[in-house]
């Protein structure tokens, strides 16, 4: 058997000699054309440019100052205690150990949790639509829960679904705050405006909150339940917590109570923050997704006193190439694409 690329003699003392392989030589003009910079961007250039965090402005609170040496000493101390605890070791070996989830979540909130929340918010496009690309790390844990019935609570995490029926009443909002601090709480719908594509609807706005007592703050805009229109898909609802440096006059942002005119609830978070950016800083974030259910019809008819809009996705017409006069090796139903009537041609002959 011959070996490709080698020459073989038929004599007893045959030798295998390598044959010269063909060398592919490209013209110099093609190489220069490939390395020449073009006006269009490659996929890699577009991807790096869009996801580079250095180009985004951080408008949030500064990171806490943590001594690295003390942090390492604390970790070593915890490891020594775990290794010295024979009961925990035995429970882990027998698979009977109990993990304190509350303590794990509290530790997650203090360490990498804020950065995970930031990545989720960037994934859902919240920073892009709320602050036009500016970003912040939600360093203050914001806990929001809707009361359903007497005992049940529906929490708001970071992108979970909450129905309009569950969000019919104002939620319970808790967060950690120092004594004497001032806060602002905002709930806005990023995708629900019926007339302006870039506008929002403000559903709740409480300003000048002393500490973490939301009930004692000024309700600048009363709470309105979510009303995602039928057929419009999922809507993003974001809770934003701002930390105030001092009491702020929000008289220009006050809405009447009750406020059932959608024109009065038209809102732009970017303009609102730009107006008061010298005295407040975004600190906390929680958001959920919401879509239509039967309670939305009641909101439109009873509260907003208007007809309920219904949307339907209109699919684009199917593309068909130009009809051939002699469609070689095509089935008979090929002609159905170009007929005005919907009556099929197959099965009638």
N, C-alpha and C positions, 0 to 999 in steps of 0.2 A: 504494500500500500504506500502510495506516495504521501508525503507530508506537504501541505500547502506552503508555498514560499521557500521550498528547499529543492535543490537539484539532486537526483539520485542516479548513480551509474549501475549498469547491469552486471558488471564483473563481480567476482567473488570479493575482492577488496573494495567494495563500494564505499563511497564517501558521500555524506550529505553536506552540500555546500549551500550557503544562503544566497538566494537570488535578491537582487536589488529591488526594493519596494518602490512603487511610484510615489513621488513626492508632490503633494498638492501645494501649489504656489498661487496665492491670491494676488491680484494686482494691487499695487500700492494705493491706487485711488480708492478701492473698496475699503481698505483698512483705515485710511484717513477719514472716509465718510462715516464709518462706524464709530470712530472716536470723536467725531466732530460734535460739538454741543448743538442741540436742537432747541427749538422754541417750545416744544411740548415737554411735559414732565412724565417721567416713568412712574410705574406703580410704587416703587420703593421711595422715590422722592415725594410723591403725594402722601404716602402713608406716614413718613417721618415728619413731614411738615405739619400734618393735622394733629399728630399725637404728641408733639414735643411740649412738655409742660413748662419749659423755660420761657416760651413765648406768651404764656398766660399770666395775667396780673392776679396776684393773691390779695384779696380784699378782706380776708378773715383775721381772726385773732392770731397773735404771734404764738409760736410753740412754747410750751412750758420749759423752763430751764431745769434740767435734770442732770445731776452729777453722775457721770459715767462710773466713777469709782464706787460711789455708794450703791448704784444699781447693781454692779457686779457682786459687791459684798452681800447684798440682800439675796441675790439669786443663790450664791454659795451657801448662805445660811439656810435657805429653804431646802436645798438639796441635802445638806447634812441632817436636817430634821427628818426628812423623808427616809433617808437611809437608816437612820437610827430607830425609826418606828417599826418595830417588828410586827405589830398588828396590821398596819397598812400593807406591809410586804406579804403577809400571810393571806390577807383578803384579796390582794391582787393576784396571788398565785392560785387561789381557789376560785377566782372569778366571782367573788361576792362583794367587791369593793363598790362603794357608793360615791359617785362623783357629784359634788355640790355645784349644780348648774348655775345657781345665782352667783356664787363666788367666781365661777369661770366667766360669766358674762360681765361681772363688774371689772374683772381684770382685763377682759377684752376691750371694754369701753375706755380704760385708762391707757392702753398700749397701742394696739394696731387698729382698733375699731374705727376711730375717726377717718383713717386713711382708706379703709374698706368702704365706708359710706361715701367718701369722695369719689372713689372709682365707680360705685354704683350710680351716683348722680351724674357723672360724666357719661356713663353708658346710656342712661335714659335721656340724655340731652337737656338736663335741667339747667346747668350753668350756661349752656349755649342760648337757651330761650329766655332765661330769667335775667342774666347779667351780661348777655352778649359776649360770651366767651370768658369773662373773668371767673375765677374759681376761688374757693375757700375750703378749708378743712373744718368740718363741723365738730369743734372740740367740746361743746357742751352737749351731753346726752339729752335728747328730747324724747320724752315718753308720752305718746298720745294713744288714747283708748276711747272707743265709743261704747256707751252702755246700751245693751240690748236686753230688755226685760229688767228683772230685779237683780239678778245675780251674774248674768253673762256679760263679758267684755270682749269687744272686737279690737285688738291692738292694731296700730299703724306702724309698720316697720319701714322698709325701704323698697317699695315696689309691689307689695302684696295687694290683693284685690279686696275692696270693700264695696258692698252694694249700696245704692242710694237709700234703701230701706234701713240698713244698719246705721247709716250716717244721717238719720233724720234729725237728731238733736245734737247740740254742741258737745264736743268731746271733753274728756278730762285730760288736761295737759299738766305734766309735772316735769320738773328739771331742778338741778342743783344751782342755787344762787346765793351769793353773799348777802349779808344783811346790809340794807341801804342801797343796793344796786337797782337799776331801772332797766326794763326790758320791753320789747315790742313783739307781738305774735301776729303772724299773717298766714292766712289760708287763701290760696289762689288756684284757679283752674287755668292751666296753660293751653288747653285744646278746645275749649267750649264756646268761644265767642262766635256768634252767629253772623256777624257782619264784617268784622275786620280780622284778617288771618293772623296778624301779629299781636293782637290785643288779648287781654285776659279778663276774666271775671273774678272780682274779689268776693270771697264768700264769708270772710271773717277777718276783722282787724281790731286788735286790742292793744292799746298803747299805754305808755307810762305805767307799766306793771311794777309794783314795789316787790322786790325779791321774786319769789316763786308763787305769789298769790295772784293767779290770773283773774280770779273773781273780783279783786279790788282794783283792777286796771280800768282804764277808760275804754269803753266799747265804741271805738270810732266808727265801725261798720258792723251792724248786727249780723248774726249768723244766718246763713241761707243754705239749706240742704243742697247737695249736688243734684244737677239736672242734666246729665249727658243726653243729648238728643238721640232719638231712636235711629239706628243705622249708622251712627258716627263712630262706632268702635269704642276702644278704651280711651279714657281721658286721664291725664296726669294731674293730680291734686297735691300740692306741696305745702307743708307747714314750714315756715321760716321763722327763726327766733333771732332777733337782733338785740344786741347789748347796747344800751344807751349810756353815754358819758354823763348826761345831765337830763333833766326834764325838758321835753321838746313840745313845741306848740304845733299840734296836728289839726288846727282848725281848718286848714285848706283841704284836708283829706277826709273830713267828717261827712258821713252820709246820714240822711234822716232815718229815724226808727219808727215803724218798719220801712224797709227799703225794698220795694218789689219792682222797680223800674230798672231794666237791664242797662239802659243807657247810663244811669247813675253808678252802676257797678262796673263799668268799663275801667280797666286798670292796666297799668304798665309797671311791673316791679322795678325795671331798670330806672325809669323816671322817678319813682318813689324813693329808691335808694340814692339816686344822684342828688335829689333835693335835700336829703337829710344825712348825707354821708359824712359830714363833719362831726356829727354827734352820735352816730350809731354804727355798729359793725355786725355783720352776720356771724352768728355763733353756733346755731343749731339747725338741724334739718331732719325732716321725716316726710315721707310721701307715700301715696298709695294710688292705685289705678281703679277706675270706676267706669261702669258701662250701664246702659239703659236697663231699667226694670219697670214694673207696673206703677211704682210710686212716682215716677217722673211725670206721668200723665196727670196725676193729681197736682203736682207742683205747678205745671204749666197752666192748668185750667183754674185752680183755686187760688194759688198765691200770686203767680205772675199775671193772671187774667189775660191769657193769650192762647191762640191756637198752637197745638203742639207740632213742631216741625218734624218731618220724617224724611230721612235720607236713604237713598238706595244707590248702590254702586253700579254705574253704567259701564259695562265692559266695552272696550274698543272693538270695532268690527274686525272680523277675521281677515287676515291677509291671504290673498290668492294671487299667484303669478299670472301673467298674461296667458290667455287661453291659446292653446296650440290648435292649428287647423287640422293636423293629423296627429292626435295623441297616441303615439306608438306604445304598445304594451301597457296601456292604461285600462282600468276596469270601466264598466259602463257608468258607474256612479261618479266618474270623473266629471261628467257633464252637469251634475247637480250643483257644482260650485258656481256655475255661470248661468243658471236659469233664474228667471224672475219668479217662477212659481215654487212653492215649497213642496209640491208633490214629487216624491222620489220616482226615479226612472227604473230602479231595479225592482223586480218582483211583479211587474205588470206585463211582462212579455212571456 
